[in-house]
Amino acid sequence: MTMMNKPVGIIGTGSFLPDNVVTNFDLEKMVDTNDQWIRERTGIEERRIAPEGMNTSYMATEAAKKAMQMANVTAEEIDMIIFATLTPDMIIPSAACVLQANLGAKNAAAYDLQAACSGFVYGLITAASYISSGIYKKVLVVGAEILSRRVNWNDRQVISLSGDGGFTMMMGEMLTLKQLNLPVKIFVFNNEELSFIAMEMKASGYLDYATDFVNPDFGKLAEAAGIKGVSIHNSSEVDEKIMEALNHNGPVIVNVRVDKQELAMPPKIAYQQAKGFSKYLINAILDGRGTELKEMAKTNWMKYKSLY
């Protein structure tokens, strides 16, 4: 078999959300949290909850139809369906096979991928490998969950992040975006770090290690492929650059540089967290990271000064 190395792109997207809305203010009545804390740390203001009788495959089907329409791809043209979910309708048949039947994608291989938060990312990488190698041309990657029926609604750290919905991406050769001038807008939040892991290490008193990435500017990569690229490096540019991307008649990849020094603060700091972070500060000074700590202090002081 001759293996090729074709550039891969997202040629269509689709989503579906249930109508029932649960806001941060609703959560305030249930657990010890507040709207401001949730918005500042996650950007989330509300989440959707699926009603009784609605299942995961239904949401995925509705989202997939939109992605197919955007990419101008028929069900028969889909070569594979990768369904990332922890909440399938049932164990057998798989959610991917149910979706395959719903769409009439009779030529598609189909399987479920269970990897929690990383599932959709693994699905994208797998799809890209199939397309890049020339084995398949069109792969539908799906992520859909009904987490509201599985989570502990008394756990504030869980329910603020959990909701129900479906999202799909139709993957194909990257040049398809350019050739068909598909109106796909891709935003990459690029902080060059595994931020949550780094924060957990600091809160436990350890020096963050092996959490940095050397990422490229994805906006410049897009330009190299003949697709419009936009790069945002300063907060003052956000509104202007986003409008530039949205107003462009065709595909755009936006690289958003995120400050990795910005800390996520809980509504109430536990003693163990304060103790752990104090231990990290001492270790960082002893390790010669004084300049890094100064930058962290400056970044977070300016942020909270602007808020309060």
C-alpha positions as CSV (number, residue, x, y, z in Angstrom):
1,M,0.0,0.0,0.0
2,T,1.3,3.4,-0.9
3,M,1.0,5.9,2.0
4,M,0.5,9.6,1.2
5,N,0.8,12.7,3.3
6,K,-2.2,14.9,2.4
7,P,-3.0,18.1,4.4
8,V,-6.1,17.7,6.4
9,G,-8.8,20.3,7.3
10,I,-12.2,20.8,9.0
11,I,-14.6,21.3,6.1
12,G,-17.8,21.5,8.0
13,T,-19.2,21.9,11.5
14,G,-22.5,21.4,13.2
15,S,-24.0,21.6,16.7
16,F,-27.2,20.8,18.6
17,L,-28.3,22.0,22.0
18,P,-31.5,21.1,24.0
19,D,-33.9,24.0,24.7
20,N,-33.8,23.6,28.5
21,V,-31.4,26.2,30.0
22,V,-29.7,26.1,33.5
23,T,-27.9,29.4,34.3
24,N,-25.1,30.1,36.8
25,F,-27.7,31.8,39.0
26,D,-29.7,28.6,39.0
27,L,-26.6,26.7,40.3
28,E,-26.2,29.3,43.1
29,K,-29.4,28.0,44.6
30,M,-28.1,24.5,44.5
31,V,-24.5,24.5,45.6
32,D,-21.9,26.9,47.1
33,T,-20.8,28.8,44.0
34,N,-21.6,32.0,42.2
35,D,-22.0,33.4,38.7
36,Q,-18.9,35.7,38.8
37,W,-16.5,32.9,39.8
38,I,-17.8,30.5,37.0
39,R,-17.7,33.2,34.3
40,E,-14.2,34.4,35.2
41,R,-12.7,30.9,35.3
42,T,-14.6,29.2,32.5
43,G,-16.5,31.8,30.5
44,I,-19.7,29.7,31.0
45,E,-22.9,31.5,31.7
46,E,-25.4,28.7,31.1
47,R,-25.6,25.1,30.1
48,R,-28.3,23.0,28.4
49,I,-30.1,20.0,29.9
50,A,-31.6,17.3,27.7
51,P,-35.3,16.5,28.5
52,E,-36.5,13.0,29.2
53,G,-36.8,11.0,26.0
54,M,-34.0,12.8,24.2
55,N,-30.8,10.6,23.8
56,T,-27.2,11.2,22.7
57,S,-27.6,9.8,19.2
58,Y,-30.5,12.2,18.5
59,M,-28.4,15.2,19.3
60,A,-25.5,13.8,17.3
61,T,-27.7,13.2,14.3
62,E,-29.0,16.8,14.3
63,A,-25.5,18.2,14.6
64,A,-24.1,15.9,11.9
65,K,-26.7,17.0,9.4
66,K,-25.5,20.6,9.8
67,A,-21.9,19.7,9.3
68,M,-22.8,17.7,6.2
69,Q,-24.7,20.6,4.8
70,M,-21.9,23.1,5.4
71,A,-19.3,20.7,3.8
72,N,-21.7,19.8,1.0
73,V,-21.2,16.1,1.7
74,T,-23.9,13.5,1.3
75,A,-24.3,10.5,3.6
76,E,-23.0,8.1,1.0
77,E,-19.8,10.1,0.7
78,I,-18.9,9.6,4.4
79,D,-16.1,7.0,4.7
80,M,-16.0,6.7,8.6
81,I,-17.8,7.9,11.7
82,I,-15.9,8.4,14.9
83,F,-18.2,9.0,17.9
84,A,-16.6,10.3,21.1
85,T,-19.0,9.9,24.0
86,L,-19.2,8.5,27.5
87,T,-23.0,8.5,27.5
88,P,-24.1,6.3,24.5
89,D,-27.8,5.4,24.2
90,M,-26.8,1.8,24.9
91,I,-23.7,-0.5,24.9
92,I,-24.7,-2.5,21.9
93,P,-25.2,-1.3,19.2
94,S,-22.6,1.5,19.5
95,A,-23.7,5.1,19.3
96,A,-21.7,5.5,16.1
97,C,-23.7,2.7,14.4
98,V,-27.0,4.2,15.5
99,L,-25.9,7.5,14.0
100,Q,-24.8,5.7,10.8
101,A,-28.3,4.3,10.5
102,N,-29.9,7.7,11.2
103,L,-27.9,9.4,8.5
104,G,-28.1,6.6,6.0
105,A,-24.3,6.5,5.8
106,K,-24.3,3.0,4.4
107,N,-20.6,3.2,3.2
108,A,-19.2,4.4,6.5
109,A,-17.2,2.4,9.0
110,A,-18.4,3.4,12.5
111,Y,-17.2,3.1,16.1
112,D,-17.4,4.7,19.5
113,L,-14.4,6.3,21.3
114,Q,-14.5,6.7,25.0
115,A,-11.7,9.0,26.4
116,A,-13.7,11.5,28.4
117,C,-12.6,15.2,27.9
118,S,-9.9,14.1,25.4
119,G,-12.2,11.9,23.3
120,F,-13.0,14.5,20.6
121,V,-9.3,15.4,20.3
122,Y,-8.4,11.8,19.8
123,G,-11.1,11.5,17.3
124,L,-9.8,14.4,15.3
125,I,-6.2,13.0,15.3
126,T,-7.5,9.6,14.3
127,A,-9.5,11.1,11.4
128,A,-6.6,13.2,10.3
129,S,-4.4,10.1,10.2
130,Y,-6.8,8.2,8.0
131,I,-7.3,11.1,5.6
132,S,-3.6,12.1,5.5
133,S,-2.6,8.5,4.6
134,G,-5.1,8.4,1.8
135,I,-7.2,5.6,3.3
136,Y,-10.3,7.7,3.6
137,K,-11.4,11.0,2.1
138,K,-14.3,12.1,4.4
139,V,-14.5,11.3,8.1
140,L,-17.3,12.5,10.4
141,V,-16.0,13.2,14.0
142,V,-18.8,13.5,16.6
143,G,-18.8,14.5,20.3
144,A,-22.1,14.3,22.1
145,E,-23.0,13.8,25.8
146,I,-25.9,13.8,28.2
147,L,-23.8,14.3,31.3
148,S,-26.7,15.7,33.3
149,R,-27.9,12.1,33.9
150,R,-24.6,10.9,35.2
151,V,-23.0,13.7,37.3
152,N,-23.4,14.5,41.0
153,W,-25.5,17.6,41.2
154,N,-24.2,18.3,44.7
155,D,-20.6,18.7,43.5
156,R,-20.1,22.4,42.5
157,Q,-16.8,21.6,40.6
158,V,-18.6,19.2,38.3
159,I,-21.9,20.7,37.6
160,S,-20.6,24.2,36.6
161,L,-18.8,22.5,33.7
162,S,-21.3,19.9,32.8
163,G,-24.1,20.1,30.3
164,D,-25.8,18.3,27.4
165,G,-25.3,18.8,23.6
166,G,-23.7,17.5,20.4
167,F,-21.0,18.8,18.1
168,T,-19.6,17.4,14.9
169,M,-16.8,18.2,12.5
170,M,-16.6,16.9,8.9
171,M,-12.9,16.2,8.2
172,G,-11.5,16.2,4.7
173,E,-8.4,17.3,2.8
174,M,-7.3,20.8,3.9
175,L,-7.4,22.1,0.4
176,T,-11.1,21.4,0.2
177,L,-11.6,24.4,2.5
178,K,-9.9,26.6,0.0
179,Q,-11.2,25.0,-3.2
180,L,-14.9,25.2,-2.0
181,N,-14.3,28.4,-0.1
182,L,-16.2,26.9,2.9
183,P,-17.1,29.5,5.5
184,V,-15.4,27.7,8.4
185,K,-13.9,29.8,11.2
186,I,-11.5,28.0,13.5
187,F,-10.3,29.6,16.8
188,V,-7.2,28.2,18.4
189,F,-6.6,29.3,22.1
190,N,-2.8,29.0,22.2
191,N,-1.3,29.3,25.6
192,E,1.7,27.0,25.0
193,E,1.0,25.1,28.2
194,L,-1.0,22.4,29.9
195,S,-2.5,25.0,32.2
196,F,-4.8,22.9,34.4
197,I,-2.0,20.4,35.0
198,A,0.4,23.2,35.8
199,M,-2.1,24.8,38.2
200,E,-2.7,21.4,40.0
201,M,1.1,21.0,40.5
202,K,1.5,24.5,41.9
203,A,-1.5,24.1,44.2
204,S,0.1,20.9,45.5
205,G,3.4,22.6,46.2
206,Y,5.4,21.3,43.2
207,L,7.3,23.1,40.5
208,D,5.5,22.8,37.2
209,Y,7.4,20.4,35.0
210,A,7.0,19.3,31.4
211,T,3.8,21.3,30.9
212,D,5.1,23.7,28.2
213,F,4.4,23.4,24.5
214,V,6.4,25.0,21.7
215,N,3.4,25.7,19.5
216,P,3.5,27.5,16.1
217,D,1.3,30.5,15.2
218,F,-1.6,28.7,13.6
219,G,-2.7,31.8,11.8
220,K,0.6,31.9,9.9
221,L,0.3,28.2,9.2
222,A,-3.0,28.9,7.6
223,E,-1.6,31.6,5.4
224,A,1.1,29.2,4.2
225,A,-1.7,26.8,3.1
226,G,-3.5,29.6,1.1
227,I,-6.1,30.1,3.8
228,K,-6.7,33.4,5.6
229,G,-5.0,33.4,9.0
230,V,-5.5,35.9,11.8
231,S,-3.3,36.2,14.9
232,I,-4.3,37.9,18.2
233,H,-1.5,38.7,20.6
234,N,-3.0,41.5,22.6
235,S,-6.4,41.9,24.3
236,S,-6.9,45.2,22.6
237,E,-7.0,43.4,19.3
238,V,-9.7,40.9,20.2
239,D,-12.8,42.7,18.9
240,E,-11.3,43.9,15.7
241,K,-9.6,40.7,14.8
242,I,-12.7,38.5,15.5
243,M,-14.8,40.8,13.3
244,E,-12.2,40.6,10.6
245,A,-12.4,36.8,10.7
246,L,-16.2,36.6,10.8
247,N,-16.6,39.1,8.0
248,H,-14.2,37.2,5.7
249,N,-16.0,35.4,2.9
250,G,-14.3,32.0,3.3
251,P,-12.3,29.9,5.7
252,V,-10.3,31.5,8.5
253,I,-8.0,30.1,11.2
254,V,-7.6,32.5,14.2
255,N,-4.6,32.0,16.6
256,V,-5.4,33.6,20.0
257,R,-2.4,34.0,22.2
258,V,-3.5,33.3,25.8
259,D,-1.5,34.3,28.8
260,K,-0.4,31.2,30.6
261,Q,0.6,33.1,33.8
262,E,-3.0,34.0,34.6
263,L,-4.3,32.1,37.6
264,A,-7.7,30.6,38.1
265,M,-8.9,31.5,41.6
266,P,-11.6,29.5,43.4
267,P,-14.5,31.3,45.2
268,K,-13.0,30.1,48.5
269,I,-9.4,29.2,49.0
270,A,-8.9,26.1,51.1
271,Y,-6.1,25.9,53.6
272,Q,-4.4,23.0,51.8
273,Q,-4.4,25.1,48.5
274,A,-2.9,28.1,50.2
275,K,-0.3,25.9,51.9
276,G,0.6,24.1,48.7
277,F,0.9,27.3,46.6
278,S,3.1,28.9,49.3
279,K,5.3,25.8,49.2
280,Y,5.5,26.2,45.4
281,L,6.5,29.9,45.7
282,I,9.4,28.9,48.0
283,N,10.5,26.2,45.7
284,A,10.3,28.5,42.7
285,I,12.5,31.1,44.4
286,L,15.1,28.5,45.4
287,D,15.0,27.2,41.8
288,G,15.9,30.6,40.4
289,R,12.4,31.4,39.0
290,G,12.2,34.9,40.6
291,T,11.6,36.6,37.2
292,E,8.8,34.2,36.4
293,L,7.1,34.9,39.8
294,K,7.3,38.6,39.2
295,E,5.6,38.2,35.8
296,M,2.9,36.1,37.4
297,A,2.3,38.7,40.1
298,K,2.1,41.5,37.6
299,T,-0.3,39.6,35.3
300,N,-2.7,38.7,38.0
301,W,-2.5,42.0,39.8
302,M,-3.5,43.9,36.7
303,K,-6.3,41.4,36.0
304,Y,-7.9,41.6,39.4
305,K,-7.4,45.3,39.7
306,S,-9.4,45.8,36.5
307,L,-12.2,43.6,37.9
308,Y,-12.5,45.2,41.3
